[in-house]
Amino acid sequence: MQHAKVTLDPAFTIAPVRRRTFGSFVEHLGRCVYTGIYEPGHPTADPDGFRQDVLALTRELGVSMVRYPGGNFVSGYRWEDGVGPHRIKRPDLAWHTIETNRFGTDEFLRWCGRAGVEPMMAVNLGTRGVAEAVDLLEYTNHPGGTHFSDLRAANGRAKPYDVRLWCLGNELDGPWQVGFKTAREYGRLAAQTARAMRMLDPDLSFVAVGSSGSAMPEFGTWEAEVLAATYEEVDMISAHAYYEEVDGDLGSFLASNLDMEHVIRSVTATADHIGARLKSRKQINISFDEWNVWYLSRFQNQPPITTWETAPRQLEDIYSVADAVVVGSLLISLLRHSDRVEAACQAQLANVIGPIFTEPGGRAWRQTIFHPFAQASRLARGTVLRTAVSSPAYETPKFGDAPLVDAVATHDPETGAVALFVVNRSIDAPVRLTIDARAFGRELRVGDATVLADDDVYAVNTADAPDRVAPRPHPGVSALDVVLPPVSWSVIPLA
Ligand code: AHR
């Protein structure tokens, strides 16, 4: 059996675990909102139409923050259509659907309160600009006595919502975006918008739009040009990445976090370069506000939607064991870079490439990818440790050599709890993992470890078998040794 080793030392830390790492994303797309989180008339719906079954799963998932309302959708969105008693129906150009606007800003922010999550709102910098962004901020944050703050009160909410985290648009480097821009056009608009919004409310955090992906032709130059224009106005730059298995190449797919590592390193280096050029002491961090497994090629190979429907089934990927292991490895990378990844959102929350799946009028259940997120969110506490992993490698067509085992650990100095998150990417062989935790100076042993694996790496959860794939007690544990099954995600608390 191949052998890997992890060495942990409480003195070697990266950064505190940030709760905003465990963000999610709700876009007006497909059934994420309608029949996802919101379905008036559903047997579990509360008087606001929020599905209680989905709220319960959102809390169990451990989501800390939710980005809204898009995504591509936001680049054509008029937020005023979705507030007050008269809602306006419009065609949504991004996804070729009809938006009823029955769910809007007030519903979202009320839903956040129920779910116990922080809102991250995106403003439309595709078809709109500074004025409409400031209007929305006036609606959400201004105490009262002005047109939009009084409108909020008239709509039932006197107290400001106090939204702190704002995205200055979405993926505006992409030609698919309504109102896409050059970096120069966007950078100027983003800087002006942030400046104006801060004039109304000085205590805001802003995310500038980064490249839509590392394969974009302008990846790197876009970030440099945008940050050159916005550096002193913003706090973070966004990164987006989606992964899928292509042409049966499971080995490369399982190593997807090597690309995420490359994105984080490249964007960090670019931001620091601009900071140096501007002689600024400020550090710009990353908001990885869209990441996940997404079978994008299946979506792109479908004929374009020509009918205009309301909340049709779109991007409803059903996830497998392998997908869950990849999601686990992406969480490992996000945690490992907690010094520079300040926020992150798994895209999306329900039905649309989401960990929660629902049937209209029916039940809600956990997709396979629900589990690594929920476990990491619950158990990653305190500080991220600089986790030394020594692992045999395997050859991948896409990335060359990739380590079979990847891992990250967290340590909570207050409770003494240590949690180790590990993937084994071998397609066919177990790997024995030894944990060297001598530096803790006290005897640590593996506690109630769990593993997510299956003889069928393509096994999925369905309405009829919603728990077919779930973490189970780890069978291969002894003292500080764990046998990791092939294609597996393990969570190993040390007690
Ligand atoms: O999450 C799905 C889509 O992916 C989002 O709308 C967009 O921002 C990205 O391209």
Residues whose N, C-alpha, C, O or C-beta is under 5 A from the ligand:
A	BS01	AHR	G71 N72 F73 E171 A347
